[in-house]
Amino acid sequence: MKVVLPDNSELELPDGATGLDAARAIGPKLAEQAVLIRSSGHVQDLRRPLRGRAAIQILTTRDTADPDALAVLRHSSAHLLAEAVRRLYPGVKLAIGPPIENGFYYDFDFPEPIREEDLETIENRDRA
């Protein structure tokens, strides 16, 4: 199966290849940074199979100006935050954490109140 890259070159992939397979075929750094693929103008998860002869664009963590990539990054960041808080504060109750127009948020119900100083600990855990 062949797909068409943004520079109009073609990439040969095995039948059933996914967007992540395409990113890996181009390079490991691209595969590591990939968050979403646009195939023939439609966004799809990197794990879904591609259609042959489709024009593809691999969106990465660097594509923060692209609204589709930014939505995925914000959504994923909310999940990472929730996981960091859950690990640091056993017994915390998770509520909702959607991406919003200018970022994301997450509602937590902590067993004990946290302090301003705790935010740095959470941020550092999120980076680990």
DSSP file (Angstrom, degrees, kcal/mol; ACC not computed):
  #  RESIDUE AA STRUCTURE BP1 BP2  ACC     N-H-->O    O-->H-N    N-H-->O    O-->H-N    TCO  KAPPA ALPHA  PHI   PSI    X-CA   Y-CA   Z-CA
    1    1 A M              0   0    0      0, 0.0    12,-3.7     0, 0.0     2,-0.4   0.000 360.0 360.0 360.0 141.2    0.0    0.0    0.0
    2    2 A K  E     -A   12   0A   0     10,-0.2    51,-5.1     8,-0.0    52,-0.4  -0.933 360.0-170.1-116.5 141.2    1.2    3.5   -0.8
    3    3 A V  E     -A   11   0A   0      8,-2.1     8,-2.7    -2,-0.4     2,-0.5  -0.902  22.8-122.5-122.6 157.4    0.3    6.7    1.0
    4    4 A V  E     -Ab  10  55A   0     50,-2.9    52,-3.1    -2,-0.3     6,-0.2  -0.875  22.2-148.0-106.0 127.2    1.2   10.3   -0.1
    5    5 A L    >   -     0   0    0      4,-3.1     3,-2.5    -2,-0.5    52,-0.1  -0.408  33.9 -97.1 -87.1 165.8    3.2   12.5    2.2
    6    6 A P  T 3  S+     0   0    0      0, 0.0    -1,-0.1     0, 0.0    51,-0.1   0.771 125.5  56.0 -56.4 -27.2    2.8   16.3    2.5
    7    7 A D  T 3  S-     0   0    0      2,-0.1     3,-0.1     1,-0.0    -2,-0.0   0.311 120.6-110.5 -86.2  11.1    5.8   16.8    0.1
    8    8 A N  S <  S+     0   0    0     -3,-2.5     2,-0.1     1,-0.3    -1,-0.0   0.477  76.8 132.9  71.9   6.4    3.9   14.6   -2.5
    9    9 A S        -     0   0    0     -5,-0.1    -4,-3.1     1,-0.0     2,-0.4  -0.477  54.9-121.6 -78.3 160.9    6.4   11.8   -2.1
   10   10 A E  E     -A    4   0A   0     -6,-0.2     2,-0.5    -2,-0.1    -6,-0.2  -0.817  15.7-154.9-107.3 145.6    5.0    8.3   -1.7
   11   11 A L  E     -A    3   0A   0     -8,-2.7    -8,-2.1    -2,-0.4     2,-0.5  -0.981  12.1-141.9-120.1 123.9    5.6    5.9    1.2
   12   12 A E  E     +A    2   0A   0     -2,-0.5   -10,-0.2   -10,-0.2    -2,-0.0  -0.740  29.4 169.2 -87.0 126.2    5.3    2.2    0.7
   13   13 A L        -     0   0    0    -12,-3.7     3,-0.1    -2,-0.5     2,-0.1  -0.929  38.0 -96.8-132.9 156.3    3.7    0.4    3.7
   14   14 A P    >   -     0   0    0      0, 0.0     3,-1.8     0, 0.0     0, 0.0  -0.394  55.9 -85.0 -68.9 152.8    2.4   -3.1    4.2
   15   15 A D  T 3  S+     0   0    0      1,-0.3    36,-0.1    -2,-0.1     0, 0.0  -0.297 118.3  26.8 -55.1 139.6   -1.4   -3.6    3.9
   16   16 A G  T 3  S+     0   0    0     34,-0.3    -1,-0.3     1,-0.2    35,-0.1   0.499  86.1 157.1  83.8   4.3   -3.2   -2.8    7.1
   17   17 A A    <   -     0   0    0     -3,-1.8    33,-3.2    32,-0.1    -1,-0.2  -0.276  30.6-140.3 -63.7 149.5   -0.5   -0.4    8.2
   18   18 A T  B  >  -C   49   0B   0     31,-0.3     4,-2.0     1,-0.1    29,-0.2  -0.478  27.5 -99.8-102.1 174.1   -1.5    2.3   10.7
   19   19 A G  H  > S+     0   0    0     29,-1.0     4,-2.3    27,-0.7    28,-0.2   0.873 125.8  53.6 -60.5 -37.0   -0.6    5.9   11.1
   20   20 A L  H  > S+     0   0    0     26,-2.3     4,-2.6     2,-0.2    -1,-0.2   0.875 105.2  53.7 -66.9 -36.7    1.9    5.0   13.7
   21   21 A D  H  > S+     0   0    0     25,-0.4     4,-2.2     2,-0.2    -1,-0.2   0.910 108.6  49.9 -61.1 -41.5    3.5    2.5   11.3
   22   22 A A  H  X S+     0   0    0     -4,-2.0     4,-1.5     2,-0.2    -2,-0.2   0.928 110.5  49.1 -63.2 -44.8    3.8    5.3    8.8
   23   23 A A  H  X S+     0   0    0     -4,-2.3     4,-2.5     1,-0.2     8,-0.5   0.919 111.2  49.8 -60.9 -43.6    5.5    7.6   11.4
   24   24 A R  H  < S+     0   0    0     -4,-2.6    -1,-0.2     1,-0.2    -2,-0.2   0.880 106.9  55.4 -62.6 -37.7    7.9    4.8   12.4
   25   25 A A  H  < S+     0   0    0     -4,-2.2    -1,-0.2     1,-0.2    -2,-0.2   0.822 110.9  45.3 -65.6 -30.2    8.8    4.2    8.7
   26   26 A I  H  < S-     0   0    0     -4,-1.5    -2,-0.2     1,-0.3    -1,-0.2   0.890 132.8 -47.2 -79.4 -41.5    9.7    7.8    8.4
   27   27 A G     X  -     0   0    0     -4,-2.5     4,-2.0    -5,-0.2    -1,-0.3  -0.823  39.3-112.6 171.9 149.9   11.7    7.9   11.6
   28   28 A P  H  > S+     0   0    0      0, 0.0     4,-2.1     0, 0.0     5,-0.1   0.845 114.0  54.9 -64.2 -35.3   11.7    7.0   15.3
   29   29 A K  H  > S+     0   0    0      2,-0.2     4,-1.8     1,-0.2     5,-0.1   0.914 108.4  49.0 -65.1 -41.7   11.6   10.6   16.5
   30   30 A L  H  > S+     0   0    0     -7,-0.2     4,-1.4     1,-0.2    -1,-0.2   0.920 111.0  50.0 -63.0 -43.5    8.5   11.3   14.4
   31   31 A A  H  < S+     0   0    0     -4,-2.0    -1,-0.2    -8,-0.5    -2,-0.2   0.880 110.1  51.3 -62.3 -37.8    6.8    8.1   15.8
   32   32 A E  H  < S+     0   0    0     -4,-2.1    -1,-0.2     1,-0.2    -2,-0.2   0.857 117.1  38.5 -67.2 -35.9    7.7    9.2   19.4
   33   33 A Q  H  < S+     0   0    0     -4,-1.8    28,-1.5    -5,-0.1    -1,-0.2   0.538  88.2 116.6 -94.2  -8.6    6.2   12.7   18.9
   34   34 A A  E  <  +D   60   0C   0     -4,-1.4    26,-0.3    26,-0.2     3,-0.1  -0.361  26.4 163.4 -66.2 137.3    3.1   11.7   16.8
   35   35 A V  E     -     0   0C   0     24,-3.0     2,-0.3     1,-0.5    11,-0.3   0.545  63.6  -2.0-123.7 -19.7   -0.2   12.4   18.4
   36   36 A L  E     -D   59   0C   0     23,-1.5    23,-2.6     9,-0.1    -1,-0.5  -0.980  58.5-135.0-167.0 158.5   -2.7   12.2   15.5
   37   37 A I  E     -DE  58  44C   0      7,-2.0     7,-2.6    -2,-0.3     2,-0.6  -0.988   5.8-150.4-129.0 142.0   -2.9   11.6   11.8
   38   38 A R  E     -DE  57  43C   0     19,-3.1    19,-2.2    -2,-0.4     2,-0.5  -0.956  18.5-172.1-107.7 121.2   -4.8   13.4    9.1
   39   39 A S  E >  S-DE  56  42C   0      3,-3.3     3,-1.9    -2,-0.6    17,-0.2  -0.961  71.0 -20.0-120.7 117.3   -5.7   11.1    6.3
   40   40 A S  T 3  S-     0   0    0     15,-3.8    -1,-0.2    -2,-0.5    16,-0.1   0.871 130.2 -50.6  50.6  40.6   -7.3   12.6    3.2
   41   41 A G  T 3  S+     0   0    0     14,-0.4     2,-0.4     1,-0.2    -1,-0.3   0.365 119.5 105.5  86.2  -4.9   -8.3   15.6    5.3
   42   42 A H  E <   -E   39   0C   0     -3,-1.9    -3,-3.3     2,-0.0    -1,-0.2  -0.905  67.1-127.4-112.1 135.9   -9.9   13.6    8.1
   43   43 A V  E     +E   38   0C   0     -2,-0.4     2,-0.3    -5,-0.3    -5,-0.2  -0.529  34.1 168.9 -79.5 146.6   -8.3   13.1   11.5
   44   44 A Q  E     -E   37   0C   0     -7,-2.6    -7,-2.0    -2,-0.2    -2,-0.0  -0.988  40.1 -86.4-152.6 157.7   -8.0    9.6   12.9
   45   45 A D    >   -     0   0    0     -2,-0.3     3,-1.5    -9,-0.2   -26,-0.4  -0.303  37.7-121.6 -60.9 144.9   -6.2    7.8   15.7
   46   46 A L  T 3  S+     0   0    0    -11,-0.3   -26,-2.3     1,-0.3   -27,-0.7   0.731 109.6  59.9 -61.5 -22.7   -2.7    6.7   14.9
   47   47 A R  T 3  S+     0   0    0    -28,-0.2    -1,-0.3   -29,-0.2    -2,-0.1   0.499  83.2  98.7 -88.2  -3.4   -3.6    3.1   15.6
   48   48 A R  S <  S-     0   0    0     -3,-1.5   -29,-1.0     1,-0.1   -28,-0.1  -0.603  83.9-101.8 -84.8 145.7   -6.3    2.9   12.9
   49   49 A P  B     -C   18   0B   0      0, 0.0   -31,-0.3     0, 0.0     2,-0.2  -0.327  35.6-128.5 -64.0 145.3   -5.4    1.3    9.6
   50   50 A L        -     0   0    0    -33,-3.2     2,-0.4     4,-0.0   -34,-0.3  -0.545  14.3-121.5 -89.2 158.4   -4.7    3.7    6.7
   51   51 A R    >   -     0   0    0     -2,-0.2     3,-1.5   -36,-0.1   -36,-0.0  -0.857  37.2-102.6 -98.7 137.8   -6.3    3.5    3.3
   52   52 A G  T 3  S+     0   0    0     -2,-0.4   -49,-0.2     1,-0.2     3,-0.1  -0.210 102.3  17.2 -58.9 147.7   -4.0    3.1    0.3
   53   53 A R  T 3  S+     0   0    0    -51,-5.1    -1,-0.2     1,-0.2   -50,-0.2   0.530  90.6 144.4  66.3  10.0   -3.2    6.2   -1.8
   54   54 A A    <   -     0   0    0     -3,-1.5   -50,-2.9   -52,-0.4     2,-0.6  -0.514  55.2-122.0 -75.0 144.8   -4.5    8.4    1.0
   55   55 A A  B     -b    4   0A   0    -52,-0.2   -15,-3.8    -2,-0.2   -14,-0.4  -0.789  39.5-167.1 -83.1 124.2   -2.7   11.8    1.5
   56   56 A I  E     -D   39   0C   0    -52,-3.1     2,-0.4    -2,-0.6   -17,-0.2  -0.850  22.1-170.7-119.2 152.9   -1.5   11.7    5.1
   57   57 A Q  E     -D   38   0C   0    -19,-2.2   -19,-3.1    -2,-0.3     2,-0.6  -0.979  17.3-145.9-136.8 124.2   -0.2   14.3    7.5
   58   58 A I  E     -D   37   0C   0     -2,-0.4     2,-0.4   -21,-0.2   -21,-0.2  -0.823  14.4-153.1 -94.7 119.5    1.3   13.2   10.8
   59   59 A L  E     -D   36   0C   0    -23,-2.6   -24,-3.0    -2,-0.6   -23,-1.5  -0.746  17.2-172.9 -95.2 140.6    0.6   15.7   13.6
   60   60 A T  E >   -D   34   0C   0     -2,-0.4     3,-1.7   -26,-0.3   -26,-0.2  -0.611  44.2 -86.4-125.0 180.0    3.0   15.8   16.5
   61   61 A T  T 3  S+     0   0    0    -28,-1.5     3,-0.2     1,-0.3   -27,-0.1   0.675 124.0  61.4 -61.7 -17.9    3.6   17.4   19.9
   62   62 A R  T 3  S+     0   0    0      1,-0.2     2,-1.4   -29,-0.1     3,-0.3   0.624  81.0  84.8 -83.2 -13.9    5.1   20.4   18.0
   63   63 A D    X   +     0   0    0     -3,-1.7     3,-1.4     1,-0.2     7,-0.3  -0.275  45.7 141.2 -86.9  51.8    1.9   21.1   16.1
   64   64 A T  T 3   +     0   0    0     -2,-1.4    -1,-0.2     1,-0.3    -2,-0.1   0.642  66.2  61.0 -71.1 -14.0    0.4   23.3   18.8
   65   65 A A  T 3  S+     0   0    0     -3,-0.3    -1,-0.3     4,-0.0    -2,-0.1   0.622  85.3  88.8 -84.7 -13.0   -1.1   25.7   16.3
   66   66 A D  S <> S-     0   0    0     -3,-1.4     4,-2.8     1,-0.1     5,-0.2  -0.756  73.7-146.7 -85.6 121.4   -3.2   22.9   14.7
   67   67 A P  H  > S+     0   0    0      0, 0.0     4,-1.9     0, 0.0    -1,-0.1   0.837  96.2  50.5 -60.9 -33.7   -6.5   22.8   16.5
   68   68 A D  H  > S+     0   0    0      2,-0.2     4,-1.7     1,-0.2     5,-0.1   0.935 113.9  43.3 -69.7 -45.4   -6.9   19.0   16.1
   69   69 A A  H  > S+     0   0    0      1,-0.2     4,-2.5    -6,-0.2     5,-0.2   0.910 113.1  53.0 -65.1 -41.4   -3.4   18.3   17.5
   70   70 A L  H  X S+     0   0    0     -4,-2.8     4,-2.6    -7,-0.3     5,-0.2   0.886 106.3  52.9 -62.7 -39.3   -3.9   20.8   20.3
   71   71 A A  H  X S+     0   0    0     -4,-1.9     4,-2.3    -5,-0.2    -1,-0.2   0.910 110.7  47.2 -62.5 -41.7   -7.1   19.1   21.4
   72   72 A V  H  X S+     0   0    0     -4,-1.7     4,-2.8     2,-0.2     5,-0.2   0.918 112.1  50.2 -65.4 -43.5   -5.4   15.7   21.6
   73   73 A L  H  X S+     0   0    0     -4,-2.5     4,-2.4     1,-0.2    -2,-0.2   0.912 112.8  46.1 -62.1 -42.7   -2.5   17.2   23.5
   74   74 A R  H  X S+     0   0    0     -4,-2.6     4,-2.0     2,-0.2    -1,-0.2   0.911 113.0  49.5 -66.9 -42.0   -4.8   18.9   26.0
   75   75 A H  H  X S+     0   0    0     -4,-2.3     4,-1.6    -5,-0.2    -2,-0.2   0.935 113.8  45.7 -61.4 -47.1   -6.9   15.8   26.4
   76   76 A S  H  X S+     0   0    0     -4,-2.8     4,-2.3     1,-0.2    -2,-0.2   0.880 109.7  55.3 -65.4 -38.1   -3.8   13.7   27.0
   77   77 A S  H  X S+     0   0    0     -4,-2.4     4,-2.6    -5,-0.2    -1,-0.2   0.884 104.4  53.8 -62.6 -38.8   -2.4   16.2   29.4
   78   78 A A  H  X S+     0   0    0     -4,-2.0     4,-2.3     1,-0.2    -1,-0.2   0.909 109.4  48.2 -62.3 -40.8   -5.5   16.1   31.5
   79   79 A H  H  X S+     0   0    0     -4,-1.6     4,-2.3     2,-0.2    -2,-0.2   0.905 111.0  50.6 -65.4 -41.1   -5.2   12.3   31.8
   80   80 A L  H  X S+     0   0    0     -4,-2.3     4,-2.4     2,-0.2    -2,-0.2   0.910 110.3  49.9 -63.4 -41.9   -1.5   12.6   32.8
   81   81 A L  H  X S+     0   0    0     -4,-2.6     4,-2.6     2,-0.2     5,-0.2   0.938 110.3  50.0 -60.6 -47.2   -2.4   15.2   35.5
   82   82 A A  H  X S+     0   0    0     -4,-2.3     4,-2.5     1,-0.2    -2,-0.2   0.902 111.5  48.4 -59.9 -41.8   -5.1   12.9   36.9
   83   83 A E  H  X S+     0   0    0     -4,-2.3     4,-2.1     2,-0.2    -1,-0.2   0.903 110.8  50.5 -66.5 -41.0   -2.7    9.9   37.0
   84   84 A A  H  X S+     0   0    0     -4,-2.4     4,-2.0     2,-0.2    -2,-0.2   0.931 113.6  45.0 -62.2 -45.5    0.0   12.0   38.7
   85   85 A V  H  X S+     0   0    0     -4,-2.6     4,-2.5     1,-0.2    -2,-0.2   0.908 111.0  53.6 -65.5 -42.1   -2.4   13.2   41.3
   86   86 A R  H  < S+     0   0    0     -4,-2.5     6,-0.2    -5,-0.2    -1,-0.2   0.891 111.6  45.5 -60.5 -39.7   -3.9    9.7   41.8
   87   87 A R  H  < S+     0   0    0     -4,-2.1    -1,-0.2     1,-0.2    -2,-0.2   0.867 117.2  43.5 -72.2 -36.2   -0.4    8.3   42.5
   88   88 A L  H  < S+     0   0    0     -4,-2.0    -2,-0.2     1,-0.2    -1,-0.2   0.802 121.1  38.3 -78.5 -29.6    0.6   11.1   44.8
   89   89 A Y  S >< S-     0   0    0     -4,-2.5     3,-2.1    -5,-0.2    -1,-0.2  -0.707  76.8-157.9-128.0  79.0   -2.6   11.3   46.8
   90   90 A P  T 3  S+     0   0    0      0, 0.0     3,-0.1     0, 0.0    -3,-0.1  -0.298  82.3  31.9 -55.3 137.5   -4.1    7.8   47.4
   91   91 A G  T 3  S+     0   0    0      1,-0.3     2,-0.1    -5,-0.1    -5,-0.1   0.332  82.7 139.9  94.5  -7.1   -7.8    8.2   48.1
   92   92 A V    <   -     0   0    0     -3,-2.1     2,-0.5    -6,-0.2    -1,-0.3  -0.436  48.2-134.9 -66.6 143.5   -8.3   11.2   45.9
   93   93 A K  E     -F  109   0D   0     16,-2.4    16,-2.4    -2,-0.1     2,-0.4  -0.889  13.3-143.4-102.9 130.3  -11.5   11.1   43.9
   94   94 A L  E     +F  108   0D   0     -2,-0.5    14,-0.2    14,-0.2     3,-0.1  -0.732  23.6 170.2 -92.4 138.9  -11.3   12.1   40.3
   95   95 A A        -     0   0    0     12,-2.3     2,-0.3    -2,-0.4    -1,-0.1   0.415  51.2 -32.5-110.9-109.8  -14.2   14.0   38.7
   96   96 A I        +     0   0    0      2,-0.0    11,-3.0    12,-0.0    -1,-0.3  -0.843  42.8 179.7-118.9 156.6  -13.9   15.4   35.2
   97   97 A G        +     0   0    0     -2,-0.3     9,-0.2     9,-0.3   -19,-0.1  -0.403  17.5 168.8-153.0  68.3  -11.0   16.9   33.3
   98   98 A P        -     0   0    0      0, 0.0     7,-1.5     0, 0.0     2,-0.2  -0.437  39.4-107.8 -84.8 156.5  -11.9   18.0   29.8
   99   99 A P  E     -G  104   0E   0      0, 0.0     5,-0.3     0, 0.0     2,-0.2  -0.584  42.3-167.4 -71.0 145.7   -9.8   20.1   27.4
  100  100 A I  E >   -G  103   0E   0      3,-2.8     3,-1.6    -2,-0.2   -26,-0.0  -0.745  38.1 -82.2-128.9 178.0  -11.2   23.6   27.1
  101  101 A E  T 3  S+     0   0    0      1,-0.3     3,-0.0    -2,-0.2   -30,-0.0   0.819 126.4  26.1 -54.2 -37.8  -10.6   26.5   24.8
  102  102 A N  T 3  S-     0   0    0      0, 0.0     2,-0.3     0, 0.0    -1,-0.3   0.080 134.4 -49.7-118.6  25.9   -7.5   27.8   26.5
  103  103 A G  E <  S-G  100   0E   0     -3,-1.6    -3,-2.8     2,-0.0     2,-0.3  -0.962  70.7 -78.2 153.2-130.2   -6.1   24.6   28.1
  104  104 A F  E     -G   99   0E   0     -2,-0.3     2,-0.3    -5,-0.3   -29,-0.1  -0.962  29.9-160.8-160.0 167.3   -7.6   21.9   30.3
  105  105 A Y        -     0   0    0     -7,-1.5     2,-0.4    -2,-0.3    -2,-0.0  -0.961   5.5-151.5-148.3 168.5   -8.6   21.4   33.9
  106  106 A Y        -     0   0    0     -2,-0.3     2,-0.5    -9,-0.2    -9,-0.3  -0.984  12.2-140.5-144.2 133.6   -9.4   18.5   36.2
  107  107 A D        -     0   0    0    -11,-3.0   -12,-2.3    -2,-0.4     2,-0.3  -0.820  25.7-178.9 -94.0 131.3  -11.6   18.5   39.2
  108  108 A F  E     -F   94   0D   0     -2,-0.5     2,-0.6   -14,-0.2   -14,-0.2  -0.938  25.3-150.4-126.9 150.1  -10.4   16.5   42.2
  109  109 A D  E     -F   93   0D   0    -16,-2.4   -16,-2.4    -2,-0.3    -2,-0.0  -0.913  25.4-160.4-117.9 100.4  -11.8   15.8   45.7
  110  110 A F        -     0   0    0     -2,-0.6   -18,-0.1   -18,-0.2   -19,-0.1  -0.559  22.4-135.1 -82.4 142.8   -8.8   15.4   47.9
  111  111 A P  S    S+     0   0    0      0, 0.0    -1,-0.1     0, 0.0   -20,-0.1   0.873  99.0  20.6 -61.1 -36.3   -9.1   13.6   51.3
  112  112 A E  S    S-     0   0    0     -3,-0.0   -20,-0.0     0, 0.0     0, 0.0  -0.969 101.5 -96.4-128.9 145.2   -7.1   16.5   52.8
  113  113 A P        -     0   0    0      0, 0.0     2,-0.2     0, 0.0    -4,-0.0  -0.282  37.9-136.3 -59.4 145.6   -6.7   20.0   51.3
  114  114 A I        -     0   0    0     -4,-0.0     2,-0.2     2,-0.0    -4,-0.0  -0.664  14.0-131.0 -99.2 162.6   -3.5   20.5   49.3
  115  115 A R    >>  -     0   0    0     -2,-0.2     3,-1.2     1,-0.1     4,-0.6  -0.647  26.9-104.4-108.4 165.8   -1.3   23.6   49.6
  116  116 A E  T >4 S+     0   0    0      1,-0.3     3,-1.3    -2,-0.2     4,-0.5   0.870 120.8  59.8 -53.7 -39.5    0.1   25.9   46.9
  117  117 A E  T >> S+     0   0    0      1,-0.3     4,-0.8     2,-0.2     3,-0.7   0.764  93.8  65.8 -64.0 -25.7    3.5   24.2   47.5
  118  118 A D  H <> S+     0   0    0     -3,-1.2     4,-2.2     1,-0.2    -1,-0.3   0.732  84.7  73.3 -69.2 -22.0    2.0   20.8   46.6
  119  119 A L  H <X S+     0   0    0     -3,-1.3     4,-2.6    -4,-0.6    -1,-0.2   0.867  93.0  53.0 -63.5 -36.0    1.5   22.0   43.0
  120  120 A E  H <> S+     0   0    0     -3,-0.7     4,-2.6    -4,-0.5    -1,-0.2   0.898 107.9  51.6 -65.3 -39.3    5.2   21.8   42.2
  121  121 A T  H  X S+     0   0    0     -4,-0.8     4,-2.1     2,-0.2    -2,-0.2   0.917 111.4  47.3 -61.7 -43.6    5.3   18.2   43.5
  122  122 A I  H  X S+     0   0    0     -4,-2.2     4,-2.3     2,-0.2    -2,-0.2   0.932 111.9  50.1 -63.1 -45.9    2.4   17.3   41.2
  123  123 A E  H  X S+     0   0    0     -4,-2.6     4,-1.2     1,-0.2    -2,-0.2   0.909 111.2  48.5 -61.3 -42.7    4.0   19.1   38.3
  124  124 A N  H  X S+     0   0    0     -4,-2.6     4,-0.7     1,-0.2    -1,-0.2   0.872 111.1  50.3 -67.0 -36.1    7.3   17.2   38.8
  125  125 A R  H >< S+     0   0    0     -4,-2.1     3,-0.7     1,-0.2    -1,-0.2   0.884 106.1  56.7 -66.7 -38.2    5.4   13.9   39.1
  126  126 A D  H 3< S+     0   0    0     -4,-2.3    -1,-0.2     1,-0.2    -2,-0.2   0.810 105.7  51.3 -62.3 -30.8    3.6   14.7   35.9
  127  127 A R  H 3<        0   0    0     -4,-1.2    -1,-0.2     1,-0.2    -2,-0.2   0.689 360.0 360.0 -80.1 -19.5    7.0   15.0   34.1
  128  128 A A    <<        0   0    0     -4,-0.7    -1,-0.2    -3,-0.7    -2,-0.1   0.490 360.0 360.0 -69.6 360.0    8.3   11.7   35.3
